[in-house]
Amino acid sequence: MKGFFKFIGSLLAVFGGVVGALAVFDKISNKNRIKGDYLECDTTDYTQIDE
């Protein structure tokens, strides 16, 4: 039974390491992410297009 718990613990440790590495990669790759609100841009109402 101890071997089973070691195996499950190892799987959880590897999974945690992978998730942590992905979080660090996401943080590094999105340094220029827009923080806060959305960008201000000109919006057009496309629901009322003249035919």
mmCIF file of the N, C-alpha and C atoms, coordinates in Angstrom:
data_MODEL
# 
_entry.id   MODEL 
# 
loop_
_atom_site.group_PDB 
_atom_site.id 
_atom_site.type_symbol 
_atom_site.label_atom_id 
_atom_site.label_alt_id 
_atom_site.label_comp_id 
_atom_site.label_asym_id 
_atom_site.label_entity_id 
_atom_site.label_seq_id 
_atom_site.pdbx_PDB_ins_code 
_atom_site.Cartn_x 
_atom_site.Cartn_y 
_atom_site.Cartn_z 
_atom_site.occupancy 
_atom_site.B_iso_or_equiv 
_atom_site.pdbx_formal_charge 
_atom_site.auth_seq_id 
_atom_site.auth_comp_id 
_atom_site.auth_asym_id 
_atom_site.auth_atom_id 
_atom_site.pdbx_PDB_model_num 
ATOM 1   N N  . MET A 1 1  ? 0.821   -1.202 0.000   1.00 0.00 ? 1  MET A N  1 
ATOM 2   C CA . MET A 1 1  ? 0.000   0.000  0.000   1.00 0.00 ? 1  MET A CA 1 
ATOM 3   C C  . MET A 1 1  ? 0.858   1.258  0.000   1.00 0.00 ? 1  MET A C  1 
ATOM 4   N N  . LYS A 1 2  ? 2.032   1.180  0.651   1.00 0.00 ? 2  LYS A N  1 
ATOM 5   C CA . LYS A 1 2  ? 2.925   2.341  0.670   1.00 0.00 ? 2  LYS A CA 1 
ATOM 6   C C  . LYS A 1 2  ? 3.411   2.675  -0.743  1.00 0.00 ? 2  LYS A C  1 
ATOM 7   N N  . GLY A 1 3  ? 3.642   1.653  -1.542  1.00 0.00 ? 3  GLY A N  1 
ATOM 8   C CA . GLY A 1 3  ? 4.082   1.871  -2.914  1.00 0.00 ? 3  GLY A CA 1 
ATOM 9   C C  . GLY A 1 3  ? 3.024   2.601  -3.728  1.00 0.00 ? 3  GLY A C  1 
ATOM 10  N N  . PHE A 1 4  ? 1.769   2.269  -3.484  1.00 0.00 ? 4  PHE A N  1 
ATOM 11  C CA . PHE A 1 4  ? 0.668   2.932  -4.190  1.00 0.00 ? 4  PHE A CA 1 
ATOM 12  C C  . PHE A 1 4  ? 0.620   4.412  -3.829  1.00 0.00 ? 4  PHE A C  1 
ATOM 13  N N  . PHE A 1 5  ? 0.768   4.717  -2.538  1.00 0.00 ? 5  PHE A N  1 
ATOM 14  C CA . PHE A 1 5  ? 0.741   6.111  -2.102  1.00 0.00 ? 5  PHE A CA 1 
ATOM 15  C C  . PHE A 1 5  ? 1.948   6.887  -2.639  1.00 0.00 ? 5  PHE A C  1 
ATOM 16  N N  . LYS A 1 6  ? 3.108   6.224  -2.730  1.00 0.00 ? 6  LYS A N  1 
ATOM 17  C CA . LYS A 1 6  ? 4.279   6.872  -3.308  1.00 0.00 ? 6  LYS A CA 1 
ATOM 18  C C  . LYS A 1 6  ? 4.024   7.189  -4.786  1.00 0.00 ? 6  LYS A C  1 
ATOM 19  N N  . PHE A 1 7  ? 3.401   6.244  -5.474  1.00 0.00 ? 7  PHE A N  1 
ATOM 20  C CA . PHE A 1 7  ? 3.105   6.440  -6.895  1.00 0.00 ? 7  PHE A CA 1 
ATOM 21  C C  . PHE A 1 7  ? 2.130   7.602  -7.093  1.00 0.00 ? 7  PHE A C  1 
ATOM 22  N N  . ILE A 1 8  ? 1.067   7.631  -6.299  1.00 0.00 ? 8  ILE A N  1 
ATOM 23  C CA . ILE A 1 8  ? 0.084   8.723  -6.398  1.00 0.00 ? 8  ILE A CA 1 
ATOM 24  C C  . ILE A 1 8  ? 0.744   10.056 -6.035  1.00 0.00 ? 8  ILE A C  1 
ATOM 25  N N  . GLY A 1 9  ? 1.568   10.065 -5.000  1.00 0.00 ? 9  GLY A N  1 
ATOM 26  C CA . GLY A 1 9  ? 2.278   11.281 -4.608  1.00 0.00 ? 9  GLY A CA 1 
ATOM 27  C C  . GLY A 1 9  ? 3.214   11.763 -5.704  1.00 0.00 ? 9  GLY A C  1 
ATOM 28  N N  . SER A 1 10 ? 3.888   10.829 -6.357  1.00 0.00 ? 10 SER A N  1 
ATOM 29  C CA . SER A 1 10 ? 4.776   11.203 -7.458  1.00 0.00 ? 10 SER A CA 1 
ATOM 30  C C  . SER A 1 10 ? 3.989   11.790 -8.618  1.00 0.00 ? 10 SER A C  1 
ATOM 31  N N  . LEU A 1 11 ? 2.849   11.186 -8.950  1.00 0.00 ? 11 LEU A N  1 
ATOM 32  C CA . LEU A 1 11 ? 2.009   11.718 -10.020 1.00 0.00 ? 11 LEU A CA 1 
ATOM 33  C C  . LEU A 1 11 ? 1.527   13.126 -9.697  1.00 0.00 ? 11 LEU A C  1 
ATOM 34  N N  . LEU A 1 12 ? 1.100   13.337 -8.458  1.00 0.00 ? 12 LEU A N  1 
ATOM 35  C CA . LEU A 1 12 ? 0.635   14.666 -8.058  1.00 0.00 ? 12 LEU A CA 1 
ATOM 36  C C  . LEU A 1 12 ? 1.768   15.688 -8.091  1.00 0.00 ? 12 LEU A C  1 
ATOM 37  N N  . ALA A 1 13 ? 2.967   15.274 -7.708  1.00 0.00 ? 13 ALA A N  1 
ATOM 38  C CA . ALA A 1 13 ? 4.112   16.184 -7.736  1.00 0.00 ? 13 ALA A CA 1 
ATOM 39  C C  . ALA A 1 13 ? 4.457   16.567 -9.173  1.00 0.00 ? 13 ALA A C  1 
ATOM 40  N N  . VAL A 1 14 ? 4.448   15.591 -10.075 1.00 0.00 ? 14 VAL A N  1 
ATOM 41  C CA . VAL A 1 14 ? 4.741   15.880 -11.486 1.00 0.00 ? 14 VAL A CA 1 
ATOM 42  C C  . VAL A 1 14 ? 3.665   16.782 -12.065 1.00 0.00 ? 14 VAL A C  1 
ATOM 43  N N  . PHE A 1 15 ? 2.410   16.490 -11.775 1.00 0.00 ? 15 PHE A N  1 
ATOM 44  C CA . PHE A 1 15 ? 1.303   17.312 -12.269 1.00 0.00 ? 15 PHE A CA 1 
ATOM 45  C C  . PHE A 1 15 ? 1.425   18.743 -11.749 1.00 0.00 ? 15 PHE A C  1 
ATOM 46  N N  . GLY A 1 16 ? 1.739   18.896 -10.470 1.00 0.00 ? 16 GLY A N  1 
ATOM 47  C CA . GLY A 1 16 ? 1.917   20.229 -9.892  1.00 0.00 ? 16 GLY A CA 1 
ATOM 48  C C  . GLY A 1 16 ? 3.075   20.978 -10.532 1.00 0.00 ? 16 GLY A C  1 
ATOM 49  N N  . GLY A 1 17 ? 4.150   20.264 -10.821 1.00 0.00 ? 17 GLY A N  1 
ATOM 50  C CA . GLY A 1 17 ? 5.286   20.892 -11.489 1.00 0.00 ? 17 GLY A CA 1 
ATOM 51  C C  . GLY A 1 17 ? 4.942   21.364 -12.889 1.00 0.00 ? 17 GLY A C  1 
ATOM 52  N N  . VAL A 1 18 ? 4.182   20.551 -13.619 1.00 0.00 ? 18 VAL A N  1 
ATOM 53  C CA . VAL A 1 18 ? 3.773   20.930 -14.976 1.00 0.00 ? 18 VAL A CA 1 
ATOM 54  C C  . VAL A 1 18 ? 2.853   22.146 -14.936 1.00 0.00 ? 18 VAL A C  1 
ATOM 55  N N  . VAL A 1 19 ? 1.890   22.152 -14.025 1.00 0.00 ? 19 VAL A N  1 
ATOM 56  C CA . VAL A 1 19 ? 0.975   23.292 -13.910 1.00 0.00 ? 19 VAL A CA 1 
ATOM 57  C C  . VAL A 1 19 ? 1.738   24.552 -13.507 1.00 0.00 ? 19 VAL A C  1 
ATOM 58  N N  . GLY A 1 20 ? 2.672   24.425 -12.601 1.00 0.00 ? 20 GLY A N  1 
ATOM 59  C CA . GLY A 1 20 ? 3.484   25.566 -12.197 1.00 0.00 ? 20 GLY A CA 1 
ATOM 60  C C  . GLY A 1 20 ? 4.334   26.096 -13.343 1.00 0.00 ? 20 GLY A C  1 
ATOM 61  N N  . ALA A 1 21 ? 4.924   25.190 -14.124 1.00 0.00 ? 21 ALA A N  1 
ATOM 62  C CA . ALA A 1 21 ? 5.733   25.615 -15.270 1.00 0.00 ? 21 ALA A CA 1 
ATOM 63  C C  . ALA A 1 21 ? 4.870   26.333 -16.303 1.00 0.00 ? 21 ALA A C  1 
ATOM 64  N N  . LEU A 1 22 ? 3.656   25.838 -16.530 1.00 0.00 ? 22 LEU A N  1 
ATOM 65  C CA . LEU A 1 22 ? 2.749   26.496 -17.475 1.00 0.00 ? 22 LEU A CA 1 
ATOM 66  C C  . LEU A 1 22 ? 2.348   27.878 -16.969 1.00 0.00 ? 22 LEU A C  1 
ATOM 67  N N  . ALA A 1 23 ? 2.146   28.017 -15.671 1.00 0.00 ? 23 ALA A N  1 
ATOM 68  C CA . ALA A 1 23 ? 1.790   29.326 -15.109 1.00 0.00 ? 23 ALA A CA 1 
ATOM 69  C C  . ALA A 1 23 ? 2.934   30.316 -15.271 1.00 0.00 ? 23 ALA A C  1 
ATOM 70  N N  . VAL A 1 24 ? 4.156   29.864 -15.042 1.00 0.00 ? 24 VAL A N  1 
ATOM 71  C CA . VAL A 1 24 ? 5.324   30.739 -15.204 1.00 0.00 ? 24 VAL A CA 1 
ATOM 72  C C  . VAL A 1 24 ? 5.485   31.112 -16.674 1.00 0.00 ? 24 VAL A C  1 
ATOM 73  N N  . PHE A 1 25 ? 5.332   30.147 -17.574 1.00 0.00 ? 25 PHE A N  1 
ATOM 74  C CA . PHE A 1 25 ? 5.442   30.429 -19.009 1.00 0.00 ? 25 PHE A CA 1 
ATOM 75  C C  . PHE A 1 25 ? 4.385   31.438 -19.447 1.00 0.00 ? 25 PHE A C  1 
ATOM 76  N N  . ASP A 1 26 ? 3.151   31.289 -18.950 1.00 0.00 ? 26 ASP A N  1 
ATOM 77  C CA . ASP A 1 26 ? 2.079   32.226 -19.290 1.00 0.00 ? 26 ASP A CA 1 
ATOM 78  C C  . ASP A 1 26 ? 2.400   33.622 -18.794 1.00 0.00 ? 26 ASP A C  1 
ATOM 79  N N  . LYS A 1 27 ? 2.931   33.717 -17.599 1.00 0.00 ? 27 LYS A N  1 
ATOM 80  C CA . LYS A 1 27 ? 3.288   35.022 -17.024 1.00 0.00 ? 27 LYS A CA 1 
ATOM 81  C C  . LYS A 1 27 ? 4.390   35.689 -17.836 1.00 0.00 ? 27 LYS A C  1 
ATOM 82  N N  . ILE A 1 28 ? 5.379   34.924 -18.250 1.00 0.00 ? 28 ILE A N  1 
ATOM 83  C CA . ILE A 1 28 ? 6.493   35.482 -19.018 1.00 0.00 ? 28 ILE A CA 1 
ATOM 84  C C  . ILE A 1 28 ? 6.042   35.864 -20.426 1.00 0.00 ? 28 ILE A C  1 
ATOM 85  N N  . SER A 1 29 ? 5.227   35.024 -21.058 1.00 0.00 ? 29 SER A N  1 
ATOM 86  C CA . SER A 1 29 ? 4.849   35.280 -22.449 1.00 0.00 ? 29 SER A CA 1 
ATOM 87  C C  . SER A 1 29 ? 3.809   36.382 -22.579 1.00 0.00 ? 29 SER A C  1 
ATOM 88  N N  . ASN A 1 30 ? 3.134   36.746 -21.514 1.00 0.00 ? 30 ASN A N  1 
ATOM 89  C CA . ASN A 1 30 ? 2.111   37.784 -21.578 1.00 0.00 ? 30 ASN A CA 1 
ATOM 90  C C  . ASN A 1 30 ? 2.505   39.020 -20.781 1.00 0.00 ? 30 ASN A C  1 
ATOM 91  N N  . LYS A 1 31 ? 3.769   39.411 -20.874 1.00 0.00 ? 31 LYS A N  1 
ATOM 92  C CA . LYS A 1 31 ? 4.229   40.593 -20.141 1.00 0.00 ? 31 LYS A CA 1 
ATOM 93  C C  . LYS A 1 31 ? 3.534   41.853 -20.630 1.00 0.00 ? 31 LYS A C  1 
ATOM 94  N N  . ASN A 1 32 ? 3.202   41.916 -21.917 1.00 0.00 ? 32 ASN A N  1 
ATOM 95  C CA . ASN A 1 32 ? 2.604   43.115 -22.491 1.00 0.00 ? 32 ASN A CA 1 
ATOM 96  C C  . ASN A 1 32 ? 1.088   43.026 -22.551 1.00 0.00 ? 32 ASN A C  1 
ATOM 97  N N  . ARG A 1 33 ? 0.520   42.182 -21.728 1.00 0.00 ? 33 ARG A N  1 
ATOM 98  C CA . ARG A 1 33 ? -0.935  42.021 -21.687 1.00 0.00 ? 33 ARG A CA 1 
ATOM 99  C C  . ARG A 1 33 ? -1.583  43.327 -21.222 1.00 0.00 ? 33 ARG A C  1 
ATOM 100 N N  . ILE A 1 34 ? -2.740  43.618 -21.762 1.00 0.00 ? 34 ILE A N  1 
ATOM 101 C CA . ILE A 1 34 ? -3.470  44.821 -21.362 1.00 0.00 ? 34 ILE A CA 1 
ATOM 102 C C  . ILE A 1 34 ? -4.043  44.572 -19.972 1.00 0.00 ? 34 ILE A C  1 
ATOM 103 N N  . LYS A 1 35 ? -3.694  45.425 -19.048 1.00 0.00 ? 35 LYS A N  1 
ATOM 104 C CA . LYS A 1 35 ? -4.187  45.271 -17.683 1.00 0.00 ? 35 LYS A CA 1 
ATOM 105 C C  . LYS A 1 35 ? -5.363  46.209 -17.477 1.00 0.00 ? 35 LYS A C  1 
ATOM 106 N N  . GLY A 1 36 ? -6.317  45.779 -16.731 1.00 0.00 ? 36 GLY A N  1 
ATOM 107 C CA . GLY A 1 36 ? -7.462  46.635 -16.431 1.00 0.00 ? 36 GLY A CA 1 
ATOM 108 C C  . GLY A 1 36 ? -8.602  46.414 -17.400 1.00 0.00 ? 36 GLY A C  1 
ATOM 109 N N  . ASP A 1 37 ? -9.128  47.529 -17.902 1.00 0.00 ? 37 ASP A N  1 
ATOM 110 C CA . ASP A 1 37 ? -10.329 47.488 -18.718 1.00 0.00 ? 37 ASP A CA 1 
ATOM 111 C C  . ASP A 1 37 ? -10.013 47.151 -20.173 1.00 0.00 ? 37 ASP A C  1 
ATOM 112 N N  . TYR A 1 38 ? -11.049 47.096 -20.978 1.00 0.00 ? 38 TYR A N  1 
ATOM 113 C CA . TYR A 1 38 ? -10.892 46.834 -22.397 1.00 0.00 ? 38 TYR A CA 1 
ATOM 114 C C  . TYR A 1 38 ? -10.363 48.072 -23.108 1.00 0.00 ? 38 TYR A C  1 
ATOM 115 N N  . LEU A 1 39 ? -9.856  47.878 -24.313 1.00 0.00 ? 39 LEU A N  1 
ATOM 116 C CA . LEU A 1 39 ? -9.389  49.010 -25.107 1.00 0.00 ? 39 LEU A CA 1 
ATOM 117 C C  . LEU A 1 39 ? -10.566 49.846 -25.562 1.00 0.00 ? 39 LEU A C  1 
ATOM 118 N N  . GLU A 1 40 ? -10.342 51.136 -25.616 1.00 0.00 ? 40 GLU A N  1 
ATOM 119 C CA . GLU A 1 40 ? -11.341 52.033 -26.174 1.00 0.00 ? 40 GLU A CA 1 
ATOM 120 C C  . GLU A 1 40 ? -11.213 51.984 -27.691 1.00 0.00 ? 40 GLU A C  1 
ATOM 121 N N  . CYS A 1 41 ? -12.307 51.709 -28.385 1.00 0.00 ? 41 CYS A N  1 
ATOM 122 C CA . CYS A 1 41 ? -12.247 51.675 -29.834 1.00 0.00 ? 41 CYS A CA 1 
ATOM 123 C C  . CYS A 1 41 ? -13.593 52.117 -30.394 1.00 0.00 ? 41 CYS A C  1 
ATOM 124 N N  . ASP A 1 42 ? -13.566 52.486 -31.665 1.00 0.00 ? 42 ASP A N  1 
ATOM 125 C CA . ASP A 1 42 ? -14.779 52.907 -32.351 1.00 0.00 ? 42 ASP A CA 1 
ATOM 126 C C  . ASP A 1 42 ? -15.637 51.675 -32.603 1.00 0.00 ? 42 ASP A C  1 
ATOM 127 N N  . THR A 1 43 ? -16.851 51.715 -32.136 1.00 0.00 ? 43 THR A N  1 
ATOM 128 C CA . THR A 1 43 ? -17.728 50.565 -32.334 1.00 0.00 ? 43 THR A CA 1 
ATOM 129 C C  . THR A 1 43 ? -18.830 50.930 -33.321 1.00 0.00 ? 43 THR A C  1 
ATOM 130 N N  . THR A 1 44 ? -19.197 49.974 -34.112 1.00 0.00 ? 44 THR A N  1 
ATOM 131 C CA . THR A 1 44 ? -20.277 50.161 -35.077 1.00 0.00 ? 44 THR A CA 1 
ATOM 132 C C  . THR A 1 44 ? -21.338 49.130 -34.766 1.00 0.00 ? 44 THR A C  1 
ATOM 133 N N  . ASP A 1 45 ? -22.572 49.577 -34.827 1.00 0.00 ? 45 ASP A N  1 
ATOM 134 C CA . ASP A 1 45 ? -23.684 48.649 -34.575 1.00 0.00 ? 45 ASP A CA 1 
ATOM 135 C C  . ASP A 1 45 ? -23.988 47.912 -35.873 1.00 0.00 ? 45 ASP A C  1 
ATOM 136 N N  . TYR A 1 46 ? -23.530 46.678 -35.962 1.00 0.00 ? 46 TYR A N  1 
ATOM 137 C CA . TYR A 1 46 ? -23.690 45.898 -37.183 1.00 0.00 ? 46 TYR A CA 1 
ATOM 138 C C  . TYR A 1 46 ? -25.062 45.225 -37.280 1.00 0.00 ? 46 TYR A C  1 
ATOM 139 N N  . THR A 1 47 ? -25.890 45.428 -36.268 1.00 0.00 ? 47 THR A N  1 
ATOM 140 C CA . THR A 1 47 ? -27.217 44.801 -36.313 1.00 0.00 ? 47 THR A CA 1 
ATOM 141 C C  . THR A 1 47 ? -28.154 45.577 -37.198 1.00 0.00 ? 47 THR A C  1 
ATOM 142 N N  . GLN A 1 48 ? -27.864 46.828 -37.520 1.00 0.00 ? 48 GLN A N  1 
ATOM 143 C CA . GLN A 1 48 ? -28.759 47.656 -38.333 1.00 0.00 ? 48 GLN A CA 1 
ATOM 144 C C  . GLN A 1 48 ? -28.062 48.079 -39.623 1.00 0.00 ? 48 GLN A C  1 
ATOM 145 N N  . ILE A 1 49 ? -27.692 47.115 -40.436 1.00 0.00 ? 49 ILE A N  1 
ATOM 146 C CA . ILE A 1 49 ? -27.035 47.398 -41.710 1.00 0.00 ? 49 ILE A CA 1 
ATOM 147 C C  . ILE A 1 49 ? -28.091 47.697 -42.758 1.00 0.00 ? 49 ILE A C  1 
ATOM 148 N N  . ASP A 1 50 ? -27.897 48.804 -43.475 1.00 0.00 ? 50 ASP A N  1 
ATOM 149 C CA . ASP A 1 50 ? -28.864 49.194 -44.526 1.00 0.00 ? 50 ASP A CA 1 
ATOM 150 C C  . ASP A 1 50 ? -28.760 48.214 -45.687 1.00 0.00 ? 50 ASP A C  1 
ATOM 151 N N  . GLU A 1 51 ? -29.906 47.803 -46.173 1.00 0.00 ? 51 GLU A N  1 
ATOM 152 C CA . GLU A 1 51 ? -29.903 46.878 -47.294 1.00 0.00 ? 51 GLU A CA 1 
ATOM 153 C C  . GLU A 1 51 ? -30.309 47.555 -48.572 1.00 0.00 ? 51 GLU A C  1 
# 
